[in-house]
Amino acid sequence: MFTTLYREFLARKRHSDRFLETEETSTVVEPLHLAPSVIDTLDAAILQKALHALQDRYRAPVTLFYMQQHSYREIAEILGIPIGTVMSRISRGKAELRKELSDVAAVESSKIIQVEGGQSHG
């Protein structure tokens, strides 16, 4: 589910980043084209920032479940907590991660826009 949500987030972000509206003329301009490898690196950096912003109590179960593919039972054993707590923390962690991804993506997008705005195309 995390992977599906993350990919949907990326797809929407890329779709909205294809054209930028300038404030001065309200015309649509095409942004700087970046190589897919650069975009993937930026996306990975955004995800890392969002994961590190989570509280440890949420980060550990989310990472173990989505990144290391452990079952709820395995996570419960690793962390020494009940399965219900694992499920609750993963659910709350996902909600926090969604919020954090939105916040981090907004900051990163503004940085990219500032960098593109400073480049000359002539």
C-alpha positions as semicolon CSV with decimal commas, in nm:
position;residue;x (nm);y (nm);z (nm)
1;M;0,000;0,000;0,000
2;F;0,285;0,237;0,085
3;T;0,447;0,173;-0,252
4;T;0,117;0,234;-0,431
5;L;0,057;0,558;-0,243
6;Y;0,413;0,674;-0,295
7;R;0,400;0,602;-0,669
8;E;0,069;0,787;-0,697
9;F;0,226;1,081;-0,513
10;L;0,520;1,079;-0,756
11;A;0,294;1,051;-1,061
12;R;0,085;1,349;-0,951
13;K;0,394;1,548;-0,861
14;R;0,555;1,482;-1,199
15;H;0,233;1,561;-1,379
16;S;0,195;1,895;-1,200
17;D;0,563;1,978;-1,257
18;R;0,546;1,950;-1,635
19;F;0,433;2,307;-1,676
20;L;0,480;2,606;-1,451
21;E;0,260;2,912;-1,446
22;T;0,451;3,235;-1,413
23;E;0,307;3,508;-1,196
24;E;0,400;3,794;-1,430
25;T;0,226;3,695;-1,752
26;S;0,010;3,399;-1,646
27;T;0,154;3,205;-1,938
28;V;0,257;2,846;-1,917
29;V;0,628;2,770;-1,957
30;E;0,796;2,435;-1,975
31;P;1,032;2,365;-1,683
32;L;1,392;2,253;-1,711
33;H;1,411;1,889;-1,819
34;L;1,596;1,664;-1,577
35;A;1,726;1,316;-1,643
36;P;1,513;1,037;-1,491
37;S;1,808;0,932;-1,274
38;V;1,824;1,282;-1,127
39;I;1,450;1,277;-1,059
40;D;1,478;0,935;-0,894
41;T;1,762;1,063;-0,676
42;L;1,555;1,364;-0,573
43;D;1,255;1,138;-0,502
44;A;1,470;0,909;-0,288
45;A;1,605;1,210;-0,099
46;I;1,252;1,336;-0,036
47;L;1,147;0,996;0,096
48;Q;1,454;0,975;0,321
49;K;1,383;1,320;0,466
50;A;1,021;1,226;0,529
51;L;1,117;0,895;0,695
52;H;1,373;1,063;0,919
53;A;1,115;1,318;1,027
54;L;0,890;1,043;1,167
55;Q;0,906;0,964;1,536
56;D;1,106;0,647;1,610
57;R;0,794;0,469;1,732
58;Y;0,644;0,504;1,381
59;R;0,960;0,497;1,171
60;A;1,072;0,151;1,286
61;P;0,746;-0,037;1,208
62;V;0,692;0,148;0,878
63;T;1,048;0,078;0,765
64;L;1,037;-0,286;0,872
65;F;0,704;-0,343;0,699
66;Y;0,744;-0,152;0,372
67;M;1,118;-0,142;0,316
68;Q;1,227;-0,476;0,463
69;Q;0,904;-0,667;0,392
70;H;0,859;-0,809;0,745
71;S;0,520;-0,941;0,857
72;Y;0,326;-0,788;1,146
73;R;0,423;-1,086;1,360
74;E;0,793;-1,049;1,277
75;I;0,782;-0,676;1,353
76;A;0,608;-0,744;1,683
77;E;0,883;-0,989;1,776
78;I;1,164;-0,758;1,663
79;L;1,027;-0,458;1,852
80;G;0,886;-0,654;2,146
81;I;0,536;-0,505;2,116
82;P;0,190;-0,657;2,050
83;I;0,074;-0,710;1,690
84;G;-0,215;-0,466;1,742
85;T;0,034;-0,197;1,839
86;V;0,239;-0,274;1,527
87;M;-0,070;-0,234;1,308
88;S;-0,166;0,089;1,484
89;R;0,183;0,237;1,454
90;I;0,208;0,146;1,086
91;S;-0,128;0,311;1,022
92;R;-0,036;0,626;1,214
93;G;0,311;0,623;1,062
94;K;0,166;0,614;0,711
95;A;-0,058;0,909;0,792
96;E;0,239;1,104;0,928
97;L;0,450;1,002;0,630
98;R;0,185;1,124;0,386
99;K;0,178;1,460;0,562
100;E;0,556;1,479;0,580
101;L;0,594;1,384;0,211
102;S;0,359;1,665;0,118
103;D;0,554;1,913;0,330
104;V;0,898;1,797;0,211
105;A;0,786;1,783;-0,153
106;A;0,657;2,138;-0,131
107;V;0,992;2,259;0,006
108;E;1,192;2,062;-0,253
109;S;0,970;2,186;-0,536
110;S;1,022;2,546;-0,429
111;K;1,401;2,488;-0,424
112;I;1,392;2,344;-0,777
113;I;1,179;2,633;-0,899
114;Q;1,426;2,881;-0,746
115;V;1,720;2,704;-0,915
116;E;1,541;2,696;-1,251
117;G;1,439;3,058;-1,217
118;G;1,804;3,157;-1,168
119;Q;1,927;2,988;-1,485
120;S;1,946;3,172;-1,814
121;H;1,824;2,997;-2,125
122;G;1,995;3,209;-2,383
